[in-house]
């Protein structure tokens, strides 16, 4: 997987997390407070102005009560 594919997968995961947040009535402010960051940081992340990065995705997921799991496959 190259860098472009990785960024695409990270964005897809973030999109799913944002959808979960919205479906569960959580605001960006709720996520920010739970993650210990500013609401503007959450906004920047959600609007694609910053690459999500794995640690930010995990922090976001924890803030909305979701666990991220990974499956490793051999080629």
N, C-alpha and C positions, 0 to 999 in steps of 0.2 A: 504494500500500500504506500503510495507516495504522499507527499505533503498536501496536495490538492484533495486527494481522496479522504485523508484524515480530517481536514478542515470541513469537508462536506458532511462526513459522519458526525463530527462534533456539532455542527449546526443542526443536523437532523435530530440529534438527541436533545439539544436545547429547545427546538421547536416542539418536541413531544412534552418536555417538562413545562414549557409555557402553557401549552394546551391543558395539561393537568392542573396547573395553577389556576387558570381561568375557570375551568370546570368545577373547581372546588372553592370558588369564591375568595381566593386569596389575592390581595393587591400587591403591587410591587413594593409598597411600604412594608407589608407583612413579611415578605421574603427578605427584604433588606434588614429589618429588625432581627429576624431569626438568624440571619447569616452574619450579622455584625458588620454590615457595610452600609453605605448610603443608598437611598432610593435611586439617585442618579446613576450609581454604579450598576444597579440592576437594569435600569432603563437602557444604558449604553450597551450592556451585554445582550439584552433582548432585541434591540434594534440593529444588531449586527455591526455596530461601530467598533467592536473589539472582538477578536477571536475568543471563543469561549474558553478553551484550554481545559484539560482534564480536571485540575484541582478546582477551578471555578464551577464546572459542571457538578462535581461531587458536592461542593458547598451549597449550590443552588438546590440540588436534589434533597439534601438533608434538611434544608430550610422548609421545603414543602412536604416533607415526610415521605420521600420516595427513596428507595435503595437502588443504586445502579449496580448491576451485576454484569460480568463479562464472561464470554465463552471463548476459549482459545482453541483454534482448529489447526491441525497440521495440513500443510499443502500436499 
